[in-house]
Amino acid sequence: MLLVLILLVSVYGVLAGAASLSFIRARRQDPTPDLPEWPSVSVVVPTAGNPDNEAVQQIQACDYPTERLEILVPANGPVQHPSRGAAGATVRRVSVLEDSTEASLLSVPLESATEVAEGEIVLHMPEEGTVPSEWIRSMVRRCTPDTPIVSGPTVVDHEDLFLPRLHALQRLGALGFTGGASYVGVPVHPGLANVTVHVDASRSHPASTDMRRAATFTPAADAAVAVPPVSSFAELVDRQAQWLRRRVQASSWSVRGQAGGLWLLHTVLFACSIVAVALPAWRQPTLIALLGKMGADTVLALPAANHYDQRGLLRSIVPSELMLVFTLPIAGVWALVASSPEVEF
């Protein structure tokens, strides 16, 4: 088992280093220029059916032509007629689909909105998220028929608390890997929290493999959305389980391999740590493997931490690593037996 652990950590270190370098190159690439004419956009705002929610006000305050902006509020209930918000954008309440096909790549609220959206682009705002004023422009300019699904970064608003810091640091590692992999053309699973969909491409090929493979990720800082942290250890495990489940169910073998390999690495490391408690001969190799994994995660998270101005989170790398070794094996099992609303880890 020790040989398997050493092999897994070595492979992980190489992949983490490659992803980190690719993320650095991705963030340094020339920014996408503004479009000559901004397309019409429908922004999905999950507000429990309340069109006067603060999130709606955030969207209305974004720097985007109001005559080209529609705000969709998914709700279980009757559909409201369109109304004109205070900032001039159209606000419309739409009904959520009762069922969603298993083959669909999108979440139920986003799939529902895509069916009725009047905009050329549909943009999904994370629940309880905080968006910068340039968010819509940054996401929309990258969404084309050639890249019909564009996923943006979500960072955790940790408020310098212990568990939220660990959640935020683990999220940075995920962003570092996703950004690096997407830059070199490796298929990635688009996050459901902050995602843009080209409507025509989605309606023509709602569940096609080609559309899934065309999904890409933008690391742009002005596309980043801040989301609340987890409030408990159980919620953190549930988020990890949902993250694993979405990727294991993906059509791409690469995405499935990423999730399965990550779970296997942490499970073997956890098992070796348990054995090392009883067998002294296992302690040094296991500790070296743990330190190697910790170093790889630091390399992976560092570019993203610098890019999103969260470098101070790296001080929590030791407790974050120990918690990952303990929680991810549990999350893998939980992903097989539990069912809960889709969230983005």
N, C-alpha and C positions, 0 to 999 in steps of 0.2 A: 504493500500500500504506500510505503514511503517513496518508492520509485515512481509510482503513479502521481503522487503529490508533487514531487520535484519536476516531473515532466509537465504537469498542468500549470504550475507556477511559472516555469520557464516560457511556455507558450503564451501565457497570459501577459508576462512581462514584455515580450516582443510585440504582441498586439497592442498593448497599452502605449508603448513607446511610439509605434507607428501611428496610432490614432492621435496621440498628442501632437506629433509633428504635423500631421495632416490638418488638425484643428488650427494650429498656428498659421499654416498657409491659407486656410479657408478664411480666417478673420482678417488676413492681410490683403486678400484679393480686392481688386477694384470694385467699389460699390456699384450695385445696379443703378443705372441712371433713372431719373424720373421719366414717367411715360408722357408722350406728347399730349395724350388725352386720357384722363383717369376713367377707368371703367365704372359702371354702376356696381355697388357693393351691398350685399345683404349681410348684416352682422347678427349672428345668433347669440342672444344674451340669456343664459339660464338664470331666471330670477323668480322661479316658482309662480310664473304667470303675472307678476306685478310689473306693469309697464312704467311705473314711477320709481323703480328701484334705482339706487345709487349707481349701479353698473350701467344702466341706460344713460344716465347723466354723463358718465365717463366717456361713453362712445360719442355722445353729442358734442363733447368738448374736444374730441380729436381733430387734428388738422387734416380735414378731408372735405371736399365740396359737398355741402349738405344736400344739394339737389341730386347728387349721385349716390346718396346714402339711405339705406333702409335698415331699420332695426327690427328684428324678429324676436318675439318673446314666446318661447314654447310653453304650452300649458295643456293640462288635461281638462278640457271643457270647451265651451263654445268659443268660436273664433270672433274676435272683435274686428270692426271695420277699421281701416287705416286711420291714424290720427297724426297730426303734425306736432312734433315736439317743440319745446321752447327754443331750441337752437335751429329749428327748421328741418330736421331730418324726419322722415316718415317712420312712425312707430306702429308695428302691426303685431297682434297676438295670433299665433298659429297653433293648431292642434297637433299634439304629439302622436305619431303612429302607434297603434296598439301593438303591432308586431313588426319585427325587423328581421329580414332574411339573414341566416347564419353566414352567408357568403359575403355580406356587405362589409366593407372596410370601415364604415363610419359608425359613430354612435347613433343611438335612436333619435335624440333631439336634432343632431346635425343632418341625419338622413331625412327626417321630417321636413326640416327647413329647406333642404336642397330641392325637395319635390315642389315646393310652392314659392320659392324665392323668385323675385322679379329681377334681382341683380345678376350681372354676368359672373360675379365672384361671390362665394359664400364664405364668410369668415366666422370662426367659432371662438368666442371669448370664454376662458375658464371661469367656472363658478367661483364667486368671491374673489376674482382676480383684480389686479390693479394694472392698468395699461398706460404706457407713455403716450404723449400726444401724437407721436409719429408712427404709432403702432400700425394703423390701417394702411398707410402709404408703404411702410416697410414690407409688410406681408403681401400686399396686392401686387407690387411691382415685380415680384418673383413668381407669381402664379400665372402660367401660360398654358395653352393646349399641350405643349411639349412637357411641361411639368405641372400636371393638373392638381396634384396634392402637394402642398408645401407646409411642413410642420415647423413651428417656431419654438424657441426656447421658453421654458418656464423655470423661474428661480424661486426659491422658498424664502419668504419673509420671516427669518428666524428670530428676530428681536433679541439676539444674543442669549437665548435660553438653551439649556443643555440638550434636551431631546430634539427641539427644532434645529439646533446647529448640526446635529448628526444627520438629520433628514436632509438639510440643505447641502451638506457636504457630499452625501451619497448622490444627491440629484446632480451636483456639479460633475461628478465622475461619469454619470450617465450621459450628460450633455457633451462632455469631452469625447466620449467614445462615439456617440451618434454623429456629432459634427465632423469628426475625423473620418469615420467610415463613409458618410455621405459624400464628402469631398472627393474621395478616390473612387466613387462609383459603387461601393458595396451597398447592397440593398439594406434599407433600414425600415423599421416599423414607424410610421408617422404617429406621433403622440396625438391623443384625442382632445387634449386640453386647449392647445393653441394651434389651430390648423386652418388652412385656406384651401378651398376646393373650387376648381373651375367648373361651373355649372354645366356647360355644354358637354364637356368630356365626361362628367359624372353621369349625366342622363343617358348618354350614348353607350357607356360601358360601366354600369353601376357596380359591377362586382368582378370586372375582368382582371385577369392576372397581369396584363400589360399595364393597366392603370396602377395597380399596386406597385409594380416594379418602377413605375415612373415617379413614385413618391420621393420627395427629397426633403432636406432639412436646411434651414438657414440659421447660422449662428449669430446673426446681426443683433447687436445690443439694443437697438431701437425697436426690435421685434420681440424683445423679452417681456414676459408678463410675470409679475410677482403674485404668488399664490400663498395662502395661509399654510402653516406647518401642521403636521400631525399633532394631536393632543394627547396621545397615549401610545404605549408600546404596542398594544393590540392593533391600533389603527395603522401603525407603521408596518407591521407584518402583513396586514390586509392589503395595504397599498403595494407592497412587494409581490404579494400573491397575484394581484390583478395585473401587475406589470409582466410577470412571468407568463400568466395565462394568455394574455393578448398576443404575445410573441410566439409562444408554442403553437398557437392556432393559426399563425400566419401562413400564407401560401409559399413564401420563400424559404428554402432550406437553410439559407444563410442566416436569416432572422431566427429561425428555430434553433439553429446551431449555436448562435450567440447566447440565447437564453438558457439552453440546456447545458452548454459548457460552463457558463457562469454558476449555475446551480451546482453542477458536479464539482467544480473547483472548491466551492465553499463547503460542500458536504464532506468531501474527502479531507479537507483541512480541519473541519470540526471533529470528524472521527479520529484523525491522527492526534488531535489535541487531547481527546478523551483517553486514548490509549497511552499517550505520553505521561499522563498522571500516574499510571500504574507501572510503566516500563521506563526506567531512566534512560535506556539506550535510545529511545525514540525522542527524547526531549530536545536535544541539540538540533537534529535535522528538522524537527517540526518548528522549532523557534526560528531557524534560518529561513524556512519556507514562509513563515508568517511575516518575518521582516522583509523578505523579498516581495511578497504580495503587497505589503504596506508601501514599500518604495514604488512599486508599479502604480498603485492607486494615487500616490502623491504626484508622480509624473503625469498621470492621466488627468487629474483634476486641476493641476496648476495653471495651464493656459486658460481654462474656462473660468477659474477663480479670478485671474487677472482681468480677463475680458469683461466679466460682469461685476467687477469691483467687489469681490467677496474673498479676497486673499486671506483675511484674518481667520476664515473657517479652517484653514489648514492646520491650525493649532489643535484642532480636535481630531486629527487623523488617527491617533491611537485608539481612543474609545469608539470612534466610528468603525474602525477596522474590526475590533473585537465584537461589536454588535452585529456587523454584517456576517461574520463567521457563525454567529449564533442564530440570527434571524432568518437568513436566506434559506438554509435547509428546511426550516419550519415552513417558510412561505411556499416552498416548492410543493410540500405535502398539502398545505392549505389550498393551494391553487387547484388541486385535483378534486377536493371534496366540498369546497365552499362556493357559494354563489352570492355575489353582491354587486351593487352598481359599479359601472366602469369608472375608474379614476386614473389619473396619470401620476405615477410615482415620482 
